[in-house]
Amino acid sequence: MNENQQGQPVYREVGVNYQHRPVSVGEWMITLLLMAIPLVNIIMLFVWAFSGSTNLSKANWAKATLLWTLIIIIVYAILAILFWGVFMAMMQMN
């Protein structure tokens, strides 16, 4: 990787590995569009997270998104169990 006169990196297609190049704005636009489609978003997260040909930045983002989703599901499940227990205890009081 070289730098131009303004000090910005210049990437050459020949010398830059696809997995290490920056993700373009257009690619992020498509990624965000796909994330707005139910079921497609989950499938694509797994594809991007575990595919060997995905850009490393996008793969790491997909893995982090999957981890946050798992954490949120676990928290919601715990809260649902707690509220269900409280609801059932209140029903037995009557």
Secondary structure per residue as TSV (DSSP state, phi and psi in degrees):
chain	resnum	aa	ss	phi	psi
A	1	M	-	360.0	129.9
A	2	N	E	-110.2	170.0
A	3	E	E	-117.1	145.2
A	4	N	-	-84.8	-171.8
A	5	Q	T	-65.6	-25.5
A	6	Q	T	-86.5	0.5
A	7	G	S	84.9	9.2
A	8	Q	-	-88.3	145.3
A	9	P	E	-68.5	143.0
A	10	V	E	-114.9	121.8
A	11	Y	-	-102.4	130.9
A	12	R	-	-105.7	132.3
A	13	E	T	-58.1	-33.8
A	14	V	T	-70.8	-42.6
A	15	G	T	-94.0	-5.2
A	16	V	S	-106.7	126.3
A	17	N	-	-68.3	135.9
A	18	Y	G	-55.8	-38.0
A	19	Q	G	-70.2	-17.5
A	20	H	G	-105.8	-4.1
A	21	R	S	-80.3	156.4
A	22	P	-	-65.7	148.0
A	23	V	-	-80.2	129.8
A	24	S	-	-76.3	164.7
A	25	V	H	-62.4	-40.3
A	26	G	H	-61.2	-41.2
A	27	E	H	-64.6	-38.8
A	28	W	H	-67.6	-35.7
A	29	M	H	-62.2	-44.0
A	30	I	H	-66.4	-40.0
A	31	T	H	-60.6	-46.9
A	32	L	H	-66.9	-34.6
A	33	L	H	-63.1	-44.8
A	34	L	H	-65.5	-31.8
A	35	M	H	-70.1	-16.3
A	36	A	T	-86.2	-8.1
A	37	I	S	-97.2	118.6
A	38	P	T	-58.3	145.8
A	39	L	T	69.0	-41.9
A	40	V	H	-63.4	-38.6
A	41	N	H	-61.6	-42.3
A	42	I	H	-66.6	-45.2
A	43	I	H	-61.3	-45.3
A	44	M	H	-67.0	-34.0
A	45	L	H	-60.5	-43.4
A	46	F	H	-66.9	-39.7
A	47	V	H	-62.3	-49.7
A	48	W	H	-66.9	-36.0
A	49	A	H	-70.4	-35.9
A	50	F	H	-117.5	5.2
A	51	S	-	-82.6	139.1
A	52	G	T	-76.8	-14.8
A	53	S	T	-98.7	1.3
A	54	T	S	-79.8	144.2
A	55	N	-	-54.2	138.7
A	56	L	H	-60.8	-37.8
A	57	S	H	-64.2	-44.6
A	58	K	H	-68.4	-36.9
A	59	A	H	-64.2	-43.5
A	60	N	H	-65.7	-39.1
A	61	W	H	-62.5	-43.0
A	62	A	H	-65.1	-40.9
A	63	K	H	-64.3	-43.1
A	64	A	H	-64.5	-40.1
A	65	T	H	-63.8	-42.2
A	66	L	H	-63.8	-40.4
A	67	L	H	-64.6	-43.4
A	68	W	H	-63.6	-38.4
A	69	T	H	-62.9	-43.5
A	70	L	H	-62.8	-43.3
A	71	I	H	-61.0	-44.5
A	72	I	H	-64.6	-41.0
A	73	I	H	-62.0	-42.3
A	74	I	H	-64.7	-44.2
A	75	V	H	-62.2	-44.5
A	76	Y	H	-62.5	-39.5
A	77	A	H	-64.3	-42.2
A	78	I	H	-63.7	-45.1
A	79	L	H	-63.2	-39.2
A	80	A	H	-64.0	-42.1
A	81	I	H	-63.7	-43.2
A	82	L	H	-63.6	-47.0
A	83	F	H	-65.2	-36.9
A	84	W	H	-63.1	-42.4
A	85	G	H	-62.5	-43.5
A	86	V	H	-64.6	-43.0
A	87	F	H	-61.5	-44.6
A	88	M	H	-67.0	-37.4
A	89	A	H	-65.3	-38.3
A	90	M	H	-68.1	-36.0
A	91	M	H	-68.2	-31.5
A	92	Q	H	-76.7	-21.6
A	93	M	H	-70.9	-29.2
A	94	N	-	-80.0	360.0
